Amino acid sequence: MSENKMYCIPEKFRKTENLHILFWLVKDVSWAMLWRPLGIAMIFPTITVAILITWQTRKIKAELFHNLAIVFWICANAMWMLLEFTGNDEHYRKYTSIPFGIGLFFILSYYLYILPKEKMREKKMAAAITNIDAQATMKVVVTNDPN
């Protein structure tokens, strides 16, 4: 039977993430409703909290790479919103693909390079532990042999 891994995030990080969701939703609702001042004002706290979350979870590779992607996604999203608010989206919207692409680079880097490396390392460690356990079992059997 496979062992289910537990993944926990400290409560203070979870509260920051929930605040981030609030900021992000207010920014996007403001964009959808064409509330320009509020939408523009929400760019700074939304990106700031995204960067804070990225910093807080930097020691967990999966979190780091996903949160870096989110930071660039929000930057692209904010850029797109500003372009629409200023009426420049027809000509310049294609430039939002730069931060979107950087975010995609982080996600692809994680899933195509880092995660497979981590899984390989886990397999090697599991094999080494199994080997050590097998050798220890053999020693016990040999030393307890009455012949």
Beta strands, then each sheet from edge to edge (+ up, - down):
end
